[in-house]
Amino acid sequence: MSVARVTELSCTSTESFEDAIRQGIDRANRTLRQVRSAWVKEQRVNVREGALEFQANILVTFVLED
């Protein structure tokens, strides 16, 4: 039997939503073991001094170790 946990991450990028999501998953993989999936919960664009900042909130699922 496996037990999984879900944690929410907020990721940002000045490039794109895809880049923000990719950075968030890459970071999760460095910290968490057995990352299985990610669900994009929310996307929004922040405007900072005329520049766009893409933000994605993702839910990352990972399996807990015994």
N, C-alpha and C positions, 0 to 999 in steps of 0.2 A: 504494500500500500504506500502511496506517495501523498505527501501533504505539501500544498503549494501556498505561497503568500503573494499578495498583490501590494505593490507600493506605487505611489504617485510621484512622478517627477515633472518638474517644470523646466523646459529646455528652450534656449534662445539662440538665434543666429541672425546675422545681418544679411545672409545670403538667401535663405528660403526656408519654408516649413520642412521640406525633406531634409535639409542639412541640420536643422534643429533636432528633428526626430532621430536622425542618424547619430548625432553627437550624444544625445541622451541614452540611446541603446548602447553605444560604445562605452560610455561611462559606467552604465549599469553592469556591463560584462566585466569591467575591470574590478568592480567592487563585490558583485553578487555572483554566486555559482549557480549553474544550471538554469540560466534565464531561458524561458520557454516561449514567451510571446509578449507583445506589447499592443495596447489598444489606445488609439488616439482619442482622448476624451474631449479636448477643446483646442481650438486654434484661434489666435488673434494676432493683430498687428499693432505694435506700439510705435508711435511717432516720437522720435527724440531729436529735437533741433533740426527737423526737416528730413531726417534719415529714418528709414524703416527698420524695425527690429521684429523679426518673426518669432512668435512664442507658441509652443505646443505643450500642452499638459498631456502626459501619457501615463497609462497604468501598465506597469511591468510585472509579469508573473514569473516567479522563480520557485523551484522545488527546494524544500527544506531538507537538509541532510539528517540522517538518523543519529 
